[in-house]
Amino acid sequence: MEMPVVTECAVESCAYNRDGDCHALAITVGDPLHAHCDTYFTAPRKGGSPSAAGHVGACKMSDCRYNTDFECQASGISVGARQDSADCLTYSPR
């Protein structure tokens, strides 16, 4: 199984965001109530590997149509600002 790629991240303030791309090796999405990017944080400098594309390592949103056994099955996801946080915009309840 391949981890889905983060195809877009519109949350420029994230430490892993460089020019709209996520460079964390893997992110975690959600808690049982909200599809936010648990990996999001701000820092005075950028982190992650500049040559790496971000992937979804885990998803805690069991009610998402793309979630199987807490693994994301979407081909890719978008992350953007919603409800004052960095959220998985691909999240879709069953």
ABEGO torsion letter per residue (X at the ends): XBBBBBABBABAABAABBGGBBABABBBBEBAABBBBAABBBBABBBEBAABBBBBABBABAABAABBGGBBABABBBBBBBGGBBBBAABBBX
